Amino acid sequence: MAENKKRLIAIGSDHAGFNLKEVLKQFLIQQGYPVTDCGTTSTESVDYPKFAFAVAEKVSAGETDFGVVVDGAGIGSAMVANKVKGVRAALCYDVSTAKNAREHNNANVLTMGAGQIGAELAKQIVVTFLAKECTVDRHLRRAKMIDELDLRRAGSSPAVQDSITVKRANLLELTSEDLARIAERVGELVAKGTDEPAQGKQCGTNMICRCGMCVERTPETIRQFLDYGVDRIGFHDATGGECVPEDIARCLDHTLLKPESSEADIKELCAEARQYNFASVCVSSSYVPLAAAELAGTPVRVCTVVGFPSGAHMAEIKAMEARRAIREGAKEIDMVINIGALKSGDDELVYRDIRMVCEACEDGNAVSKIIIEAALLTDDEKVRACELAQKARANYVKTSTGFGPHGATAEDVALMSRVVGQAGIGVKAAGGIR
């Protein structure tokens, strides 16, 4: 290890990987490694290719021996780094892949996803990556074959490489501020031509809540919400198909969670879902077997809620509730996070809470949707909740239960979509869309 400690390390990250990057930087310094920080310097939204490229260039130029890059998933940074001549970047998500990357592939840049692994595992991965060596002749020969591909590429001349560098620097110039302006403009278009009630009023039967204001429910309005980045919409008490065009229907979770709902109500809900080809019906867990029987042989999925509506249940109880519902026919689980724990700053509890339900869904081949109850959270708390859901490998994040102060807002949807969109996680708007 004494020799390893003399090796120079370049480290970098985007906003999603910033916190983990800072932890790893201090860890490496404590271990005796000279570290060059290529940025970023905060959690403000940035473009990951710029920082992955900066780290890879340090390794390519021989200024450092190894590079470490952290973004949300680690995939994009690996792609960027491997565009740089002489770089062999490997995405590692456990100690085994880190060992293999060094011993078999002679990798010199390590990429990791902050949304996929925790700090302690990341430290173990880095230690393993730096400690292992590629010494077997056949592995060295194959790594050399990878390097030789650089010479075959068209555009290996310095002039063309300079042009490529400029183009890379211009990648992904659509910033979070640009997205915010787009969301604001779409919001203006939604409101245009409507008589907006005073702010702060509760939504009526045929209203969609938009930033404390109510906008008439029309197909055009719902499509505007889809344009914000919404993949699914909670749709309550639908009657008649004239307001549910086919392109909207396939995005709707037809929902009935009133405590007084009867078996007849659930059967009617399922009949409407079959008629209009909704994505799913969402019912209380006690009605899952009935809904599953009513929808057998149709493409409509059965969804149920877990830890509903407060989210204050024990994580083990939520996981047990999810597993039983899946056994009884649920294909989608909408789980409410522990809101109080999030607001108390106990992110580890919230992550464990979410992850246990996501594991139940993975085991049962069901879709996991995480309700953050955005109306009760600050923007910072909304971002943290989405990041924890992403780290727990959820399939969707959802705005609301429908039991909070108000439901989905355009701003919440845009914010949530920005946080989880690149990870391939969907966004469900609910609670104020009736």
N, C-alpha and C positions, 0 to 999 in steps of 0.2 A: 504493500500500500504506500510505502514511502515514495516510490517513483511516481505512482499515480497522482499523489498530492501535488506534484510539480506541474502537472498538465494544466494548460490554460483552457478555461471554459467560457464560451459565449452563451448567454441566456437571454431569452426574449419571450414575449407573450402579446396577445391582444387583451382587450378589456375583460373577456370572459376568463382568461387564464391569469390575470394580473395578481390576484391574491395568492394563488398557488405558486406563481413565479417568485413572489417576494419570500415566501416560506422556503422554497428551494434555494434561492440565492443565499439567504442567511445560513441555511444548513450547509451548503457547499463551502462557504467562507469559514465556518466553524470547523469543517473537515480539513481545512488547509489548502483549498483550491483557489487560485487566483481567478476571479470572475469578472467578465466584461458584460455589463447590462446593456442590451440593445433596445430596451423599452418593451412595452409602453410604460408610462409612469403613473397611471391612474386607472380607475374603472370606467372612465369616459369612453364611449363607443369609438372604436377605431377599426381599421381594415387589417386583418391578420396577415395578408400576404406581404405587407411592407416589413413587418417585424420578423417573420419567418425568413424572408429573403436576406435581411440584414445579418441574422445569425449565420445563415448558410454561406454568405459571402466571407465572413470572418474565417470560417473553416476552410473554404475553397482557397483563400489567399494565404493560408498558413499562419494567420495571425493568432488563431487558437487551435487547440488540438481537437476539441469536441464542441458540439453545440447542443443546447437543450431549448426546446420551444414548447410552450403551453398555450393552447387555445381551448375552445369549448369542447371539441371532440378529438382534436389531434390529427384529424384526417387531412384537412385543408393545408395545414402547415407542412405536413409530410409531402404533399403534392408540390407545394411551392419549393421547398428545399431541394427536392430531387430534380428540379429544373436547372440547378446550379452545377456547373462542371466540377467533377471530383467529389461531389457530395453523395453519400449513401445514407439517406434518412430512413429511420424505422419508427413506425407508430407502435408503442409498447403499452400494454394495459395490465401487465403483471410481471413478476420476476422472471418467469419462464421465457416470455417473449423477449425481454431485455437481454437475457443470457444468450438466447439463440441469435438475436440481432448482431451481437458482438462476435461470438465464436464462429458462426456460420457465414455471416454476411459482411463482417468487418465494418459495420455501420459506424459512422462518425457524427451523426446528428440524431438525437433522440427527440421524438415528439410525443406529447401526452395530452389527454383531454381532461380538463378540470371538471367537466360535467360528468365524467365517467369514473373517476377514482378520487380517493381522499388523500390528504397530505401525507399520512404515515406510509401508505402504500407507494406513493410517488417517491418518497425518500428511498425506500427499498429498491425501487426500479432504477433510480439514478445511481445508487451505490453499486448495484449489480452491473449496470451498463459500463460504468467507468472502471470497474475492477477486472472485467473479463477481457480476454485477448483472443484474436484470431491467429492461430498458430499452425493449424493443419494445412498441409500443402494444397489439397484439393479445394478447400474453402478459400484459401488465398488466391488460387488460380481463378475461381469463379467470381470472386470480388473484382479481380483485375479485368475480367471479361465485361463486368458492368461498367467500369471506368472507360473501357475501350469504345463503348457505345457513344460516348461524347464525341469521339473523333469522327464517327460516321454521320452525325447529324448535320443536315444542311444548316448553314449559318454558324459554322464554328469559328469563322474569322472574327478578329477583335471588333471590326466595325459593325458587323451584324449583331454580335453579342451586346454591344453598347445599345443598339436599337432595341433589342429584347429587354434590356434592363429598364429603359425608359418606359416601354409598354407595360412592364410589370408594375412600375411605380404608379401607373394610372389606373390600375385595377380597382374595381369596387369603390368608385368615388361617390356613390350614393350614401351619404352619411345619415346618422340618426336624426340630425336636424332636418335634412331633406325629407325623410319619412314623416317627421312631425308636421312639416308644412303640407305634405300631401294629405295626411289625415285631417288636418284643419280644413283644407279646401273641400275634401269630400264631405266633411261635416256641414259646411256651408251649403253644399249642393243638396244634402238631405233636407236641411231646414228650409231651403228656398221654396217659396210658394205655399208654405203651410202657415197656419195661425198657431204660433207657439204659445202654450200656456205659461204662466209665471213659473220661474224656477223653484225647485224644491218640492213640488206637488207629487204625490204618488201617482204612478201610472194607472190608467184605467184599463178596461178590458181589452180595448183594441189599440193599445199604445205601445210604442217602443221607447224606453228611456234613453235619452241622449244628453249626457252631462247635466242632469238635473232637470232637463226639459223633456216634454213628451211630444213625440212625432207620430202622426197617423201610421197605422200598420197598412202598408201596401206592398205589393211585390217589388216595386222599385226601391222602396226603403230597405227592405230586407236584403235586396241585392247589393245595396250600398254597404251594408254591414259585411256581406261576404267579400266585398272589395277591400275591406280593411284587413283581411287576413283570416277571417273566421272560416272554419271548416264545417262546424256543426252549430245548430241553433236549437235551443230549447223552445218548444212550441206547445202552449197549454190550451186546452179546451177548444180545439178547432172544431168548427161546425160548418159543413159545406166545403166543397172543393173549389169554388170559384176564386178564392183568394190564395190558393196553393198551387201555383204552376209547377209543372213537372221538375224543372231545373232547381226549384227551391225545395220541393218535397223531399228529394233525395238527400238533402242536408239537414232535415229536421228530425229531432228526437221528440216524438209525440208524448207529452208528459202529463201524468196525473198522480200527484203526491198528497192530495188533500187527505187529512186523517179520517174524514167521513166517507171516503170513497167506498162504494159497494162492489160486489162481484159483478153486478149488472153494468156498473160504470166502467169497470175494467174490460169487460167484453165489448162494450161499445167503443172504447178507446182502441182496442185491437182491430175491430171491424173497420174503423176509420183509417187506421194505419195500413191495413190490407188494401183498402179501396184507393188510397192516394199514394201508396208505395213510399211511405215515410222510411227514413233510415232505421228507426227503432221506436219502440215504446219504452218509456221510463216509468216504472212503478215501484212501489214500496216492496221490500224483500219478501214479505208474506204473500204477495200476489205473483211472485215470479213463476211458480209452477202453473198457475192458471194462465198467465200470459203466454208461457212457453207452449202450453197445449193449444191455445187459441191460434197461435201463429205458426204452428208446426207445418212444414212444407212450403213456407213463404220466405222471401228474402228479408223480411222485416226481422230485426234482431231484438232480443229482450235485454233491456238495461235496468239496473236497479241502483239504489243509493246506499252508501255505507257511511256510518258515523254521522248520520243526517238528523237534524240540520245544523247542530252546534259544532260538530267536529271535536268535542271535548272527550270523546270516548278513549279508552285505552287502546293502544296500537294493536295489541294482541286480539282484542275483541273485534276491531275493524277487520283484521286479517281473517279471523274465523268467520265473520259475517260474509265477507267476500267469497271465501272458499265454499261455504254452504250454498250461497246464491248461484255460484257457477255450477255446482253439482246439480242444482235443480233447474238449470236451463238458461241462466243469464250469460250473455255473451259480451256485455259491457258493464263496467263498474264505475259509478260516479262517486268518488270518495271525498269527504270534506276534511281538509287539513285541521290540525290543532291550532286554531287561530290565536288562542291565548299564549301558547308556547312561542309562536312566531313573534308576537308582539313583545314577549318577554326576552327575546334574543336567544332562545334556546333552539338554534338551528339544527343541532344534532338530533334532538328529540323529534323535530318536524321531519327531518330526512328519514329517520327510522320509521316514523309513523307512515310516511308515504311509501317507503321502500317495501315494507311488509305487505302492503296491499298490492303493490306492483308485482311482487314475487308470486302472490296468489294468482294474479291474472296471468302471468307468464306460465305458471304451472298448468293453469286451466285453459290456456289459449283464448283468453278474453282480453278485451280492450280496456285499458285503465285511463280514466279521466279524473283529474285532480281539481277539486273546487277550492279556490282560494278565498272566496267571499270578498272580492275587491272593494266593495263599498265600505268595508270596515278597516281597510288598510291604507297606509301612506304609499306613495309611489315607490319609495325605497323598499318597503315591506312587500309590495307586489313583485318587484324585481327579485328579491330574495326568495319569495315563495316559488316563483317560476323557475329560478335556478336550481332550487332544491328538487322540484319535480323533474327537471331535466336530468339532474344527477341521479335520481332514483329510477330513471329510464321509463317515465310515464309516456303514454301515447298522446294524451291531450292535457291541456290546462283549461279550466272552465271558470268563467267570471263569477258565478253567483249560485246560490241555492234557491232563490226566489223568496226566502224568508228574511232577507236582510233589508236595509233601508231602501235600496233600489237595485235594479238589475244591471244589465250590460250597458256600458257607455262606450262611445266611439274611442275616447282617449284610452280607456283601459284595454280595449281590444288591440289598438295600435301598439301600445306599450308591451303587452304580453306577446304579441306576434314578433316584435323586434327581438325580445329576449330569447324566445324558443324556436323561432322560425328556421334558423340555420341548422338546428339539430333535427329538423324533420318532425317536430312535435306540433300537433294541431291545436287550434284554439276553438273553444266552444263558448258562444255567447248565450247567456241564459238569465232568467230571473225577472227581467223586465220586458220580455218579448212574449206577448200573449196571443 
